[in-house]
């Protein structure tokens, strides 16, 4: 087994080989990351930081508005860069190093690329949108509805603010009473009648059958109109009242398409509907 062993000369060669492997090794693959071989199990570990620059750009940059996404994508984009969009959840994703087209491919390759350098805009819903959609179709007491109206009065454009504030104050006043009836009026509103005791004169609260909101769908976005129908139920003197937003998904789509169009125009890049793997 030791017939070809040449003593000190071979030992020196082995030591020299070990020393050479101890340093950072340049990866022979195109765009490959440098590495070292460590003794335990002779596993390979990437040591990119020992070089002045990474072999290639990687990572995901997450931004908070369309203007920032546009600025960054335009700074980094290449001929192969693509943008993808998805609505649920709302997200815009730019892949800087996406696969190249067959025409772009060189040296007979199929255009495969790393797809590891990305810029993402997870389009955040506005506080107003989360507030109103969060309470959609959820029965509330008259006091809970009054608090919702008072806290978000600027969002309601029809009926006007003074009318809705009056509704809220009247509902607050009824918190100790019992609701005995409700009647639909000719103008479409509903009169709720409540009494503090059996012998008291009934007090009336007029509630519109529908309200119109004007709220931004996305953070720092333009406001959009959305209607909500008012529903109620009276049982054993207790009023439960709620609202039902009318086709909120369509309002969401319109608002998202506006952001989509802005990014397409300002990046000169056609957005694809979908998500890359």
Secondary structure, DSSP 8 states (H G I E B T S, - for coil): --TT--THHHHHHHHHHHHHHHS-B--SSTT---EEE-SGGG-EEE-GGGSSS-SS--EEEE-SSHHHHHHHHHHH--TT-EEEEEETTEEEEEETT----TTT--TT--------EEEEE---B-HHHHHHHHTTT--B-HHHHHHHHHHTGGGEEES-HHHHHHHHHHHHHTTTSEEEEEEE-TTS-EEEEEESSTTS--EEEEE-SEEEEEEESBTT--EEEEEEEEEEEEETTEEEEEEEESSHHHHHHHHHHHHHHHHHHHHT--EEES---
